[in-house]
């Protein structure tokens, strides 16, 4: 038996912050999720897989474009012509209650309903496969539906599909079908095809309980290769093997501020790094570490964004040939303390630990926290670092102003 485990296609991703890229590059970025899925279908046909599992978030939003739906119809029809089944579940971005499909999927496609359901297949080899899963009825699923999954029995292979994350026992954050790993293991399935977490990872080896990750990185926090698992049977086990499908890869280039005396040094360092890069196309975030060591004038020029625009324009043809685009330059600094005395510093640290938390941001966000784009932002580990740094700068400036007045 052989199948593909995919998740988090996020067709129609807006790719916020990249609209100023040159038109040919912007078009390439906007098409990247679609082209990545086409590569997945190509892989399925080449490898003659029995079926494809897509564990949630086919679309990036709850209202889908006709283009995205028509694209999926075309790709699913290609798979039907090769007698390849497709089993899909909808997740928190494209939950089933808001599905307004402009087209009917071909008969090789099975959509998991909002209650846990088991779909059965009989392969050309005579093997039987049971696939259990569910679709989200709304943006949040706050309860653990594992009790509704049947225990394995009477089939050659049993596979679970789950779009969610490991439970933290925190009701304020467990919004995405929280699960307990031991409960999944007790079902005695041969494989769990997980979705929702965009970083490829394995929670258990035997049987495999895996996140395939998303098929195309959507922002600077989603670095590295993206793709799917091609899973094949070996004896009585299922073995996942990663296959990269993303056309664009997000990369981070870290440069120590101590190495940058002038903007020419920054230009040369980026050029030297870029010359060693290989396919696929790279969207690069340059991170300048220890930014507090930069001269005030150099820092101001970089912060303004003017130098990046000049750099992008002057390197456009060179980077087009190399397959690279520098999308952002970030200056990372040691967090600025807004106080001067040791006692005040202790108060600041205590307050910062209590205030700058994900729970606090969720409370301040109110109903907005239900929006997918905001949750993606909150889930970015860099978000809290940036907020704390900006708050420290602001308080530091205000403290200095008060002291100057006195």
C-alpha positions as CSV (number, residue, x, y, z in Angstrom):
1,X,0.0,0.0,0.0
2,X,1.1,3.5,-0.7
3,X,-0.5,6.9,0.0
4,X,0.3,10.6,0.4
5,X,-0.3,12.5,3.6
6,X,-0.7,16.2,3.0
7,X,-2.2,19.0,5.1
8,X,-2.6,22.8,5.2
9,X,-2.6,23.6,1.5
10,X,-3.9,27.2,2.3
11,X,-4.9,27.9,-1.2
12,X,-5.6,31.7,-1.7
13,X,-3.1,32.7,0.9
14,X,-2.8,36.5,0.9
15,X,1.0,36.5,1.5
16,X,0.7,39.8,3.5
17,X,3.6,42.2,3.2
18,X,4.9,41.0,-0.2
19,X,2.6,43.0,-2.5
20,X,5.5,45.5,-3.3
21,X,7.6,42.7,-4.8
22,X,8.2,43.0,-8.6
23,X,5.1,41.9,-10.5
24,X,6.6,38.7,-11.9
25,X,7.8,37.7,-8.4
26,X,4.4,38.6,-6.8
27,X,2.6,36.5,-9.4
28,X,5.0,33.6,-8.6
29,X,4.4,34.0,-4.9
30,X,0.6,34.1,-5.3
31,X,0.6,30.9,-7.4
32,X,3.0,29.0,-5.2
33,X,0.4,27.1,-3.1
34,X,-1.4,26.1,-6.3
35,X,1.7,24.9,-8.0
36,X,2.9,23.1,-4.9
37,X,-0.3,21.1,-4.9
38,X,0.1,20.3,-8.6
39,X,3.5,18.8,-7.8
40,X,1.8,16.7,-5.1
41,X,-0.7,15.4,-7.7
42,X,2.2,14.7,-10.1
43,X,4.0,12.8,-7.4
44,X,0.8,10.7,-6.6
45,X,0.4,9.8,-10.2
46,X,4.1,9.0,-10.7
47,X,4.2,6.8,-7.6
48,X,0.9,5.2,-8.4
49,X,-0.4,5.8,-4.8
50,X,-3.7,4.3,-3.7
51,X,-5.1,7.5,-2.2
52,X,-4.3,11.0,-0.9
53,X,-5.2,12.3,2.6
54,X,-5.5,16.0,3.1
55,X,-5.8,16.8,6.8
56,X,-7.5,20.2,7.0
57,X,-7.1,23.8,5.8
58,X,-7.3,23.2,2.1
59,X,-8.2,26.9,1.8
60,X,-6.8,29.8,3.7
61,X,-10.1,31.3,4.6
62,X,-13.7,30.3,5.2
63,X,-14.9,31.9,1.9
64,X,-13.1,30.4,-1.0
65,X,-12.5,31.9,-4.5
66,X,-14.0,30.3,-7.5
67,X,-10.5,30.0,-8.8
68,X,-9.3,27.9,-5.9
69,X,-12.3,25.6,-6.1
70,X,-12.0,25.2,-9.8
71,X,-8.3,24.4,-9.4
72,X,-9.0,21.6,-6.9
73,X,-11.8,20.2,-9.2
74,X,-9.3,20.0,-12.0
75,X,-6.6,18.4,-9.9
76,X,-9.0,15.9,-8.3
77,X,-10.2,15.0,-11.7
78,X,-6.7,14.2,-12.8
79,X,-6.5,11.8,-9.8
80,X,-9.9,10.3,-10.6
81,X,-8.6,9.5,-14.1
82,X,-5.8,7.5,-12.5
83,X,-8.2,5.8,-10.0
84,X,-6.6,7.6,-7.0
85,X,-9.0,8.3,-4.1
86,X,-8.9,11.6,-2.2
87,X,-10.1,11.8,1.5
88,X,-10.2,15.4,2.8
89,X,-11.2,17.0,6.1
90,X,-11.8,20.7,6.6
91,X,-10.0,22.5,9.5
92,X,-10.2,25.8,11.4
93,X,-9.5,28.0,8.3
94,X,-12.1,26.4,6.0
95,X,-14.5,24.8,8.4
96,X,-17.3,22.9,6.9
97,X,-20.2,25.1,8.1
98,X,-19.0,27.8,5.7
99,X,-18.3,25.7,2.7
100,X,-20.1,27.2,-0.3
101,X,-18.6,25.0,-3.1
102,X,-19.1,26.4,-6.5
103,X,-18.5,23.0,-8.0
104,X,-19.1,19.4,-7.1
105,X,-16.0,17.3,-6.5
106,X,-15.6,14.2,-8.6
107,X,-16.7,10.8,-7.2
108,X,-13.2,9.8,-6.1
109,X,-13.3,12.5,-3.4
110,X,-14.7,11.8,0.1
111,X,-15.3,14.7,2.5
112,X,-15.2,13.9,6.2
113,X,-18.4,15.2,7.9
114,X,-18.4,17.2,11.1
115,X,-18.9,14.0,13.2
116,X,-16.2,11.4,13.4
117,X,-16.7,9.0,10.4
118,X,-14.9,6.0,9.1
119,X,-14.4,5.7,5.3
120,X,-13.4,2.3,3.9
121,X,-11.4,1.5,0.8
122,X,-10.6,-1.8,-0.9
123,X,-7.4,-1.6,-2.8
124,X,-6.5,-3.4,-6.0
125,X,-4.3,-5.7,-4.0
126,X,-7.4,-6.8,-2.0
127,X,-6.2,-5.0,1.1
128,X,-8.8,-3.1,3.2
129,X,-8.2,0.3,4.6
130,X,-10.3,2.1,7.2
131,X,-9.8,5.9,7.5
132,X,-11.4,7.7,10.4
133,X,-11.6,11.5,10.8
134,X,-13.8,14.6,11.0
135,X,-14.2,18.2,9.6
136,X,-14.5,21.3,11.8
137,X,-18.1,22.5,12.1
138,X,-16.8,26.0,13.1
139,X,-13.5,27.8,13.5
140,X,-12.9,26.4,17.0
141,X,-13.2,22.8,18.2
142,X,-12.5,23.0,22.0
143,X,-13.3,19.5,23.0
144,X,-11.3,16.3,22.4
145,X,-13.3,14.0,20.0
146,X,-11.0,11.0,20.4
147,X,-13.7,9.0,22.2
148,X,-15.7,9.0,19.0
149,X,-12.9,7.4,17.0
150,X,-13.4,3.6,16.8
151,X,-10.8,1.2,18.0
152,X,-9.1,-0.7,15.2
153,X,-10.7,-4.0,14.2
154,X,-11.5,-6.1,11.1
155,X,-9.3,-4.3,8.6
156,X,-5.8,-4.6,7.2
157,X,-4.9,-1.0,7.8
158,X,-6.5,1.7,10.0
159,X,-5.5,5.4,9.6
160,X,-6.7,8.4,11.6
161,X,-7.0,12.0,10.3
162,X,-6.9,14.8,12.8
163,X,-6.5,18.6,12.3
164,X,-5.5,19.9,15.7
165,X,-2.8,20.1,18.4
166,X,-1.7,18.4,21.6
167,X,-3.8,19.5,24.5
168,X,-2.2,22.0,27.0
169,X,-5.1,21.7,29.5
170,X,-5.5,25.5,29.1
171,X,-9.1,26.3,28.1
172,X,-8.0,29.8,26.9
173,X,-5.7,28.3,24.2
174,X,-7.0,24.8,23.5
175,X,-9.2,25.8,20.5
176,X,-8.1,23.4,17.9
177,X,-9.3,19.9,18.6
178,X,-6.9,19.3,21.5
179,X,-5.8,15.7,21.8
180,X,-3.9,13.4,24.2
181,X,-1.2,11.3,22.5
182,X,-1.8,8.3,24.7
183,X,-5.5,8.3,23.7
184,X,-4.5,8.2,20.0
185,X,-2.1,5.3,20.7
186,X,-4.8,3.3,22.4
187,X,-6.9,3.2,19.2
188,X,-4.2,0.9,17.8
189,X,-4.2,2.6,14.4
190,X,-1.3,2.1,11.9
191,X,-0.9,5.8,11.1
192,X,-2.2,9.2,12.3
193,X,-2.2,11.9,9.6
194,X,-2.1,15.2,11.5
195,X,-2.7,18.7,10.3
196,X,-2.7,22.3,11.7
197,X,0.9,22.6,12.8
198,X,2.9,23.9,9.9
199,X,6.2,22.6,11.0
200,X,6.9,19.0,9.9
201,X,7.3,16.8,12.9
202,X,6.8,13.3,14.3
203,X,5.1,12.8,17.7
204,X,5.5,9.0,17.6
205,X,7.5,6.5,15.5
206,X,5.7,3.2,15.8
207,X,3.0,3.8,14.8
208,X,3.8,7.0,13.0
209,X,1.8,10.0,14.4
210,X,3.0,12.8,12.1
211,X,2.4,16.4,11.1
212,X,3.3,16.7,7.4
213,X,3.5,20.5,7.8
214,X,2.1,22.9,5.2
215,X,3.0,22.5,1.5
216,X,4.2,26.0,1.0
217,X,5.7,28.4,3.6
218,X,3.5,31.6,3.8
219,X,5.7,34.0,5.8
220,X,9.1,34.4,7.4
221,X,8.3,32.2,10.4
222,X,7.8,29.2,8.1
223,X,11.3,28.6,7.0
224,X,12.8,25.4,5.5
225,X,11.5,22.9,3.0
226,X,7.8,22.2,2.8
227,X,5.9,19.3,1.3
228,X,4.2,16.0,2.0
229,X,4.8,12.5,3.3
230,X,4.8,9.6,0.9
231,X,3.8,6.7,3.0
232,X,4.4,3.0,2.0
233,X,3.8,-0.3,3.7
234,X,6.7,-2.4,4.8
235,X,5.6,-5.7,6.4
236,X,3.0,-4.7,9.0
237,X,4.3,-1.1,9.3
238,X,3.7,2.2,7.5
239,X,6.8,4.2,6.7
240,X,6.6,8.0,5.9
241,X,9.1,9.6,3.6
242,X,9.3,13.4,3.1
243,X,9.0,14.9,-0.4
244,X,9.6,18.6,-0.9
245,X,7.0,20.3,-3.1
246,X,7.3,24.0,-2.3
247,X,8.3,26.3,-5.1
248,X,9.4,29.0,-2.8
249,X,11.4,28.6,0.5
250,X,11.6,31.1,3.2
251,X,15.2,31.6,4.6
252,X,16.7,33.6,7.3
253,X,20.2,35.1,7.0
254,X,21.7,36.2,10.4
255,X,24.5,38.8,10.3
256,X,26.4,40.1,13.4
257,X,26.2,43.8,13.7
258,X,29.8,43.9,14.7
259,X,30.7,42.9,11.1
260,X,28.9,45.9,9.7
261,X,30.8,49.2,9.7
262,X,29.1,50.5,6.6
263,X,26.2,49.7,4.3
264,X,28.7,48.4,1.8
265,X,29.6,45.7,4.3
266,X,25.9,44.7,4.5
267,X,25.6,44.7,0.7
268,X,28.7,42.5,0.3
269,X,27.7,40.0,3.1
270,X,24.3,39.4,1.5
271,X,25.9,39.0,-2.0
272,X,28.4,36.5,-0.8
273,X,25.6,34.4,0.9
274,X,23.3,34.6,-2.1
275,X,26.0,33.3,-4.4
276,X,26.0,29.9,-2.6
277,X,22.2,29.3,-2.6
278,X,20.5,26.7,-4.7
279,X,16.9,26.0,-5.8
280,X,14.1,26.4,-4.9
281,X,13.5,30.2,-5.0
282,X,14.4,31.9,-1.7
283,X,12.5,34.7,0.1
284,X,15.1,36.0,2.5
285,X,14.8,37.8,5.8
286,X,18.0,39.4,6.9
287,X,18.4,39.5,10.7
288,X,21.0,41.7,12.1
289,X,22.0,40.4,15.5
290,X,23.2,42.7,18.4
291,X,21.7,45.7,16.6
292,X,22.5,47.9,19.5
293,X,26.1,47.9,18.2
294,X,25.2,49.6,15.0
295,X,25.9,53.3,14.6
296,X,22.9,55.5,15.0
297,X,23.0,56.7,11.4
298,X,23.4,53.2,10.0
299,X,20.6,51.9,12.1
300,X,18.3,54.8,11.1
301,X,19.0,54.2,7.4
302,X,18.2,50.5,7.6
303,X,15.1,51.1,9.8
304,X,13.6,53.6,7.3
305,X,13.5,50.9,4.6
306,X,15.0,53.1,2.0
307,X,18.2,51.2,1.7
308,X,16.3,47.9,1.3
309,X,14.4,49.4,-1.6
310,X,17.6,50.6,-3.3
311,X,19.2,47.2,-2.7
312,X,16.3,45.4,-4.2
313,X,16.2,47.5,-7.3
314,X,20.0,47.4,-7.9
315,X,20.1,43.6,-7.4
316,X,16.9,42.8,-9.3
317,X,18.4,41.1,-12.3
318,X,21.2,39.4,-10.3
319,X,18.8,38.0,-7.8
320,X,16.3,36.9,-10.5
321,X,19.1,34.8,-12.0
322,X,20.1,33.4,-8.6
323,X,16.4,32.8,-7.5
324,X,16.5,35.0,-4.5
325,X,14.6,38.0,-3.1
326,X,15.5,39.9,0.1
327,X,12.1,40.7,1.5
328,X,12.9,42.2,4.8
329,X,15.8,43.4,7.0
330,X,15.3,43.2,10.7
331,X,17.4,44.6,13.5
332,X,17.5,42.5,16.6
333,X,18.6,44.1,19.8
334,X,19.1,43.2,23.4
335,X,15.8,44.2,25.0
336,X,16.1,47.8,26.2
337,X,15.4,48.2,30.0
338,X,13.2,51.2,30.6
339,X,14.6,51.7,34.0
340,X,18.0,52.5,35.5
341,X,18.1,51.3,39.1
342,X,18.5,47.7,40.1
343,X,15.2,47.7,42.0
344,X,13.3,49.2,39.1
345,X,14.8,46.6,36.7
346,X,13.5,43.8,38.9
347,X,10.0,45.4,38.8
348,X,10.2,45.7,35.0
349,X,11.2,42.0,34.7
350,X,8.4,40.9,37.0
351,X,5.8,43.0,35.2
352,X,7.0,41.9,31.7
353,X,6.7,38.2,32.6
354,X,3.1,38.8,33.7
355,X,2.0,41.1,30.9
356,X,3.7,39.8,27.8
357,X,2.0,36.5,27.5
358,X,-0.2,34.8,24.9
359,X,-3.1,34.7,27.3
360,X,-3.0,38.4,27.8
361,X,-2.9,39.1,24.1
362,X,-5.9,36.8,23.6
363,X,-7.8,38.7,26.3
364,X,-7.0,42.1,24.7
365,X,-7.9,40.8,21.3
366,X,-11.4,39.9,22.4
367,X,-13.6,38.6,19.4
368,X,-10.7,39.4,17.0
369,X,-8.9,36.3,18.4
370,X,-11.3,34.2,16.4
371,X,-9.8,35.5,13.1
372,X,-7.3,33.1,11.6
373,X,-4.8,35.7,10.6
374,X,-4.5,37.0,14.2
375,X,-4.1,33.5,15.6
376,X,-1.3,32.9,13.1
377,X,0.4,36.1,14.3
378,X,0.0,35.1,18.0
379,X,1.4,31.7,17.2
380,X,4.6,33.2,15.7
381,X,7.3,32.9,18.5
382,X,8.8,36.2,17.3
383,X,5.6,38.1,18.0
384,X,6.0,38.3,21.8
385,X,9.7,39.2,21.4
386,X,8.9,42.1,19.2
387,X,6.1,43.4,21.4
388,X,8.3,43.3,24.5
389,X,11.1,45.0,22.7
390,X,8.9,47.8,21.4
391,X,7.3,48.3,24.8
392,X,10.8,48.5,26.4
393,X,11.9,51.1,23.8
394,X,8.7,53.2,24.4
395,X,9.1,53.1,28.2
396,X,12.7,53.9,28.0
397,X,12.1,57.0,25.9
398,X,9.3,58.1,28.2
399,X,11.6,57.6,31.3
400,X,14.3,59.7,29.6
401,X,11.8,62.4,28.8
402,X,10.7,62.6,32.4
403,X,14.3,62.7,33.7
404,X,15.2,65.5,31.2
405,X,12.2,67.5,32.4
406,X,13.4,67.2,36.0
